[in-house]
């Protein structure tokens, strides 16, 4: 009878070792999956839509901005270099507007009338506060607003 108990104990120890190996492999798999998901490897990032940039006009002065759009214009002034590298996904049907970038929307009253421009400006400002890069911001804007506009 002692032999059966010894065999059972040995088998239990082997099972524990197998379980530890399986757990270790599972943890490594989850770590690898997390790395792939959050690092973008292999490169799964979408191509960035080209943006003209080079806006030379100044953001509309604060005293000319309607109160409901004030924060968007202040964000455009504060993050003008970033907004000049981001696409504007608003309606460009008015050919008198020459949009080179999102910054262009805030050089006149267009940004005060356009919810898309205001939402893009808020997103840029929020992401800058989070410490995101211009590339990350452009990707987020392109994915979020490019899908809506069909561009």
N, C-alpha and C positions, 0 to 999 in steps of 0.2 A: 504494500500500500504506500509506503514511503516513496517508492519509485514513481508512482503515478502522480503524487503531489509534486515531486521534483520536476517531472516533465511538464506539468501544468504551469509551474512557476517559470520555467525556462521559456515556455511558449508565450506566457504573459509578458516577459521581458522583451522577447523578440517583437511582439506586437507593439509594445510601447516604442521601441526603436523605429519600427516602420512608420508609426503614427508621427513621430517627430520629423522624420524625413519628408513625409507627405506635407506636414504643416510648413516645414521650411521651404519646400518647393512652391507651395501655394503662396506664401508670403513674398517670395522672389517674383513670382508671376504677377502679383498685385502691384509690387513696386515697379516692375517693368511696364505694366499697363498704365500706371500713373505717370511715369516718365514720358511715355509715348503720347499720352493724351494731353498733358500740359506743356510739353516742350515743342509740340508741333512736328516731331520727328516720326516718320519721314515727313518731309516738308509738305504739309497738307494745307498750307495757307493759300487763300485765293490770290490771284494776281490783282495788284492794285490798279484801279482805273486811272488812266492818266489825268493829271490836273495841270492846267496852264500855269497858274500862279503868277507872281510878278505884279500883283495889284499895286498901283502907285497912288491911288486916291486914299485919302484919310478916312477913318471911321467917322461917321456923322457925330458932331459935337453933342455932348450930353444935354445941353439946353434945348436941342431940337428933337430929341427923342421922346416919343410918348411914354408915359409912365409904365404901361403894361409891357413894354419891350425893353425897358431900361437895363435889366440885368443881362440880356442877350448882347446889347451894344457894349456894355462895360466888359463883358467876356471877350468880345471881338477886339476891343482896344487892348485889353490885357494880354491876350494870346494871339495877337495879329500874325505873328510869324508862323504859328502853327495853322491858323485858319486859312492862311494863304497857300497852304499845302494840302488842303482838304477840298474835296468836291462839294459843290452846291447841288443838291438834288431837288431844288424847287422848280416851279414851272417857268421855263425860259421862253414862253410863247410871246412875250413882249420883247420885240427885237430892239427896243431902245435900251434894254438892260444889257450891259456887256459884262457877263460873269466870267471872271478868270478863275475864281475860287470862291469858297464860302465867305471869305473876307469881303468880296465884292458886294455881297448882299447887304452889308452894313455900312456902305459908303453913301447910302441914300435912305429913303424911308421904306424901301422894299422890305428890309428885314423886320420892320415893325408890323407889316401887314401879312407876313408869311409865317405860318406856324411851323413849317418844315425847317426854315432857316433858324428859327428860334430854338427848335428842338435839337438841331445839329449843334448850335452854339453851346447849348447847355451840356450836351454830351461831351464836346471837346473840353469845356471847362472842368467838368466832373472828372474826366479821365486825366487831365493835367494835374489836378489836385491829388489824384491817386498815384501820380508818378509814372504814368504810361508814356511810351515812346510815340513819336509822330507816326511811325509805321503801324503800331497797334491801334492808334486813334483812327488812322485812315482806313484800316481794315474794318474796324467796328462801324464806322460811318458808311462805308461802301456796302457792307453786309446788311446793315439795318435800313438804310434809306435807299440804296440802289435797288433792292428787291421791291420796294414799294412803288418806285417810279418806273420800273421795268427797264432801267438802263443797265 
